Amino acid sequence: MRILKYMIGGAVAGAAAAYFLGYDYLFSGISKTYLKGKSSAYIDDGNLFPSNPIATEEPKLWEEDLDYNKKELPKHLVENLKHSKTAAFVVIKNGKILHEQYWEGYNQLSQTNSFSMAKAVTVMLLGKALEEGIIPNIDEKLSDFYSEFKDKPFANEVTLKNLAQMEAGLDWDENYNNPFLPNAKAYYGKSLVKAVFSRKFKEKPGVRFEYQSGSTQLLGFALRKALNMPLASYLSEKFWVPLGMEQNAKWSTDDHGMEKTYCCIHSNARDFAKLGQLFLDNGKVGDQQILNTDFIEQMRTPTEKSENIYGMGLWINHDNPIKHYYFLGLQGQYIIMIPEHNIVIVKTGSYSNNPKNDRGRPDQVRFFVNEIVQLFQ
């Protein structure tokens, strides 16, 4: 009995210490992962968090290619997909669905977590807000939207472009495994303001490329302030509805309704593919230009600071003989665009040990590009 009393007392003391030290989000993280048999965030965790709806109005199904699902994927490609715990694999060519395949119990209607593919979507919203004059200039400063950044060293110089290009100089360790670092606090905490606004800036912006979820979240805050509406609603109005998405989606938020703009759009592979097709079509849907071509070009143009592997929200590979660029999310979420062959590839799944030997880019993306072009040329 006395031992039990000490154990309870120790647990209470530990909980109190975690709360006062700012680590109370750890309890949420444990309940959403370990207590559900998981070791980290996962693609099916959408119902564990509050969210804002991304509505569609008139769904338009993909037109099927005459050779839709007639050609089997080669054995070594299927083995790679199974090994990387693929949920969905979709290939679009010339604007028509050519191949789709699902594993692990997933199907056409399964909605999974985009993870960091949402970063590119956030940048798309920036492009639309610029186009509509809601935000005057991409070189607007973060401190113009939130005056508290005017008093922080370096922070008063950070522009929206710096945030979009990952050149903000934010003090942010992009580590997904350490529960005491900022990604975990942003993901499992109740307040994104507490998780992100408390961070310092360690260097002058525009000097160095460093991929950081915190930068995209700050960009999201600036957009939310400028738009004065949920970002999910703006995404619905400007993209989800015009694209004729097949399903309503949702965007995870903190407890105050702020979207996690660095991640967490829950949608299906077919609808993710429509985002990729929009880029191949240079921002047009039919006769409607829904995103400015110049801004799209800026997104997919590699920056010098990134050593030509990143633009604004998009990863880029011009080293490969078959050039491509892509949305990239944790655990192997991809929307890959191959302009020369008018192909979009979408892969979702749970690949926790995804090798990134290709100058910081996943080897698997290049593998898919080369294999699919060869298979469907």
Disulfide bonds with the S-S distance in Angstrom:
Cys263-Cys264 1.90
